[in-house]
Amino acid sequence: MSAGEHLQDSLNRFFQLRQHQDDAVFLARLARLRAFQRDRFLATHRDLFDDPRLRPGIGFLLDDVYGGRDLPPVAREIRRALPKAMRLLPDRVMVTSASALEAAILTQELDEALARDLDRCLDQPLAEADYLAAYRLGDESARRRQLTLVAGLGHHIDRYVRSRTLQTTFRLVRRPAHAAGFTNLYDFMDRSFRVMKPVPSVGRLLEQVAHREGAILDRVLADHPAPFKDVP
């Protein structure tokens, strides 16, 4: 699948999400679920987040990939003129964009499914036991796909931040990209590259995160009594 086809498929899925409907109750539940998961993620990866060199990478993963920050305007821009974006932006950048957006959109799908299964449990402070019971009902293959995307994304970003040629090419298309209406898409990728540049190896960092999250998934599915504690 080409980067353009990859992006188109992800966009089709994104605009089918329930969060685009006028459903205040569901949106409030989804927000509570995400807050719960954010706190859990930070607790699991606190050692990585507390390292000044790694904190930007963890923040990008948490807010931009898992959290979907700025995802709606980026998705609207790509949907409006995907062929133009493919011609204008470097191919490697578009491949990285496709991986990042699929990971973000798959996360949105998993969160919505979990919020649906939790239902009224999200109308009050969420108990871990309720969360785990609903989590076990989810799509295991989709969660493993999410982790594969996260682990691979780091290597895509590494190839960019270690290539002066690609960085120069990307900077040169900034004005044309903004003029063509791709401000949000360009700035999304530019921010990801900039915050990741100080990280010694984005690939190893995101592989470590994916490994821990995979261990948690295995524990949850095996009914481990404390799946989030002391994860190696």
Residue pairs with C-beta under 8 A, 6 or more apart in sequence:
1 9
3 86
3 91
3 94
3 95
3 97
3 98
4 82
4 83
4 86
4 94
6 98
6 99
6 102
7 78
7 82
7 94
7 97
7 98
7 101
8 82
9 102
10 98
10 101
10 102
10 105
11 75
11 78
11 79
11 82
11 101
11 105
13 105
13 109
14 71
14 75
14 101
14 105
14 108
15 75
15 79
17 108
17 109
17 112
18 26
18 112
18 116
19 26
19 27
19 30
19 108
19 112
26 115
28 122
29 115
29 118
29 119
29 122
29 123
30 111
30 112
30 115
30 122
32 122
32 126
33 111
33 114
33 115
33 118
33 122
33 126
34 67
34 111
36 126
36 131
37 66
37 111
38 62
38 66
38 67
40 228
41 62
41 66
42 49
42 62
43 228
44 212
44 213
44 216
44 228
44 231
45 58
45 209
45 212
48 54
48 55
48 58
48 205
48 208
48 209
49 55
49 58
49 59
53 198
53 199
53 200
54 199
54 205
56 195
56 196
56 198
56 199
57 154
57 195
57 196
57 199
57 202
57 205
57 206
58 205
58 209
59 195
60 191
60 192
60 195
60 196
61 150
61 206
61 209
63 69
64 70
64 100
64 104
64 188
64 191
64 192
65 100
65 103
65 104
65 107
65 150
65 153
66 104
66 107
68 104
68 105
68 107
68 108
70 184
70 187
70 188
71 101
71 104
71 105
71 108
73 184
74 101
74 184
74 185
74 188
75 101
75 105
77 85
77 181
77 182
77 183
77 184
77 185
78 85
78 101
78 185
80 181
81 180
81 181
81 182
84 180
84 182
85 94
85 180
85 182
85 185
86 94
88 173
88 176
88 177
88 180
88 182
89 97
89 170
89 173
89 177
89 182
89 185
89 186
89 189
90 166
90 169
90 170
90 173
92 156
92 159
92 160
92 166
93 160
93 166
93 170
93 189
95 156
96 153
96 156
96 157
96 160
96 189
96 192
97 185
97 188
97 189
99 149
99 152
99 153
99 156
100 153
100 188
100 189
100 192
102 149
103 146
103 149
103 150
103 153
106 142
106 145
106 146
106 149
107 146
109 142
110 138
110 139
110 142
110 143
110 146
113 138
113 139
114 134
114 135
114 138
115 122
117 134
117 137
117 138
118 126
118 130
118 131
118 134
121 127
121 130
121 131
121 134
128 228
132 220
132 227
135 220
136 220
136 221
140 217
140 221
143 217
144 214
144 217
147 210
147 213
147 214
147 217
148 210
150 206
150 209
150 210
150 213
151 203
151 206
151 207
151 210
151 211
153 206
154 201
154 202
154 203
154 204
154 205
154 206
154 207
155 202
155 203
157 192
157 193
157 196
157 202
157 203
158 201
158 202
158 203
159 166
160 166
160 167
160 170
160 193
161 167
161 193
161 196
161 197
161 202
167 193
170 189
170 190
170 193
173 186
174 186
174 190
177 183
177 185
177 186
178 186
196 202
199 205
212 231
212 232
215 231
215 232
216 227
216 228
216 231
219 227
219 231
220 227
